[in-house]
């Protein structure tokens, strides 16, 4: 679980630093949809292409084009479905997120059931959206004059990420098998 928490927090921190706060709601939704579709599509690629042709060594190279298509298509789909939400220019940060790839590879390798894979993808996407929302709230709360100048910007974001990592690590072992 620690690997997943660290992946979530690092991706959220990198995305939070690279994107303006006005893009975060659209980015969070796009990442949630991309994660769910990426994990489920990765399972389909595993089932129809990798396992029958015994291409286990090429798993990464077969999954990356699928994730690139999703990173391009999901913001376009969201722009049509929710015109008021900012979704332009989100393809590159979504493609850069290791979250989708980090979740899709273990799901493909462990051969979990379809419903569990779908739940895992949706849960991870919603958790990532929550982490982005918390980081956006942190950024909004730290734009005060009372905060020392040396802590403004990235230093306070790193402190907030550390506190969130400690809070998430408290959940370690909660859902053991």
C-alpha positions in Angstrom: 0.0 0.0 0.0 2.9 2.3 0.6 3.9 2.2 -3.0 0.4 3.2 -4.1 0.3 6.1 -1.6 3.7 7.4 -2.7 2.7 7.1 -6.3 -0.5 9.0 -5.7 1.2 11.8 -3.7 4.1 12.2 -6.0 1.9 12.4 -9.1 -0.4 14.8 -7.3 2.5 17.0 -6.2 4.0 17.1 -9.6 0.7 17.8 -11.3 -0.1 20.4 -8.7 3.1 22.3 -9.2 2.8 22.2 -13.0 -0.9 23.2 -13.3 -2.6 26.4 -12.3 -5.4 26.0 -9.7 -8.1 26.7 -12.3 -7.2 23.6 -14.3 -7.3 21.2 -11.3 -11.0 20.2 -11.3 -10.8 19.3 -15.0 -7.4 17.6 -14.5 -8.7 15.6 -11.5 -11.7 14.3 -13.4 -9.6 13.6 -16.5 -7.2 11.6 -14.4 -10.0 9.7 -12.7 -11.5 8.7 -16.0 -8.1 7.9 -17.5 -7.1 5.7 -14.6 -10.3 3.7 -14.7 -10.2 3.3 -18.5 -6.4 2.7 -18.4 -6.6 -0.2 -15.9 -9.6 -1.8 -17.6 -8.1 -1.4 -21.0 -4.8 -2.8 -19.7 -6.7 -5.9 -18.6 -8.2 -6.3 -22.1 -4.8 -5.9 -23.7 -3.5 -8.6 -21.3 -6.4 -10.9 -22.0 -6.6 -10.5 -25.8 -3.0 -9.8 -26.9 -0.3 -10.4 -24.3 -1.5 -13.8 -22.9 -2.4 -15.5 -26.1 0.8 -14.4 -27.9 3.0 -14.7 -24.9 4.3 -11.2 -25.1 4.9 -10.6 -21.3 8.2 -8.9 -22.0 6.5 -6.3 -24.2 3.7 -5.5 -21.7 5.0 -2.0 -21.1 5.4 -1.2 -24.8 1.9 -2.4 -25.5 0.3 -0.4 -22.7 2.0 2.9 -23.4 0.2 3.5 -26.8 -3.2 2.8 -25.0 -2.4 5.3 -22.3 -1.3 7.9 -24.9 -4.6 7.5 -26.8 -6.5 7.9 -23.5 -4.4 11.0 -22.5 -5.4 12.6 -25.9 -9.1 11.4 -26.0 -10.3 11.9 -22.4 -9.8 15.7 -22.3 -11.5 16.0 -25.7 -14.4 13.9 -24.4 -14.6 16.0 -21.2 -14.6 19.2 -23.3 -17.7 18.0 -25.2 -19.5 16.7 -22.1 -18.7 19.6 -19.8 -18.0 22.7 -21.8 -17.6 24.9 -18.8 -14.7 22.9 -17.4 -11.2 23.7 -18.4 -9.8 20.7 -20.2 -7.5 22.2 -22.9 -3.8 21.4 -22.5 -4.3 18.5 -20.0 -3.1 15.8 -22.3 0.6 16.2 -21.6 0.3 16.3 -17.7 -2.1 13.3 -17.9 0.4 11.4 -20.1 3.2 12.3 -17.7 1.4 10.8 -14.7 2.9 7.5 -13.7 -0.2 6.8 -11.7 -2.1 5.2 -14.6 0.9 3.1 -15.6 1.8 2.2 -12.0 -1.8 0.9 -11.4 -2.3 -0.8 -14.7 0.9 -3.0 -14.7 0.2 -4.7 -11.3 -3.5 -5.2 -12.3 -2.4 -6.9 -15.5 0.2 -9.1 -13.8 -1.9 -10.3 -10.8 -4.9 -11.4 -13.0 -7.5 -10.0 -10.6 -11.2 -10.4 -11.5 -12.8 -7.9 -13.8 -15.0 -6.3 -11.2 -12.1 -5.9 -8.8 -10.0 -4.3 -11.6 -12.8 -1.9 -12.4 -13.3 -1.0 -8.7 -9.5 -0.6 -8.3 -9.3 1.8 -11.2 -12.3 3.9 -10.2 -11.2 4.0 -6.6 -7.6 5.0 -7.5 -8.9 7.7 -9.9 -11.3 9.1 -7.3 -8.5 9.0 -4.6 -6.2 10.9 -7.0 -8.9 13.4 -7.6 -9.3 13.8 -3.8 -5.5 14.3 -3.4 -5.5 17.0 -6.2 -8.5 18.7 -4.5 -6.7 18.7 -1.2 -3.5 20.1 -2.8 -5.6 22.9 -4.4 -7.1 23.7 -1.1 -3.7 23.8 0.5 -2.4 26.2 -2.1 -5.4 28.4 -1.7 -5.0 28.5 2.1 -1.3 29.3 1.9 -1.7 32.5 -0.2 -1.9 34.7 2.9 0.4 37.4 4.0 0.8 35.8 7.4 2.8 32.9 5.9 6.6 33.5 6.0 8.0 34.4 2.6 10.5 31.5 2.8 7.7 28.9 3.0 5.5 30.2 0.2 5.1 28.1 -2.9 6.9 24.8 -3.2 8.2 24.5 0.4 4.7 24.6 1.9 3.5 22.2 -0.8 6.2 19.7 0.2 5.4 20.1 3.8 1.7 19.5 3.0 2.6 16.4 0.9 4.6 15.0 3.8 1.7 15.5 6.2 -0.7 13.9 3.7 1.7 11.0 3.3 1.9 10.5 7.0 -1.9 10.5 7.2 -2.2 8.0 4.4 0.4 5.7 5.8 -1.8 5.5 8.9 -4.2 3.6 6.7 -1.5 1.0 5.8 -2.7 -2.5 6.7 -6.3 -1.4 7.0 -7.4 -3.5 4.0 -5.2 -6.6 4.3 -6.1 -9.9 2.9 
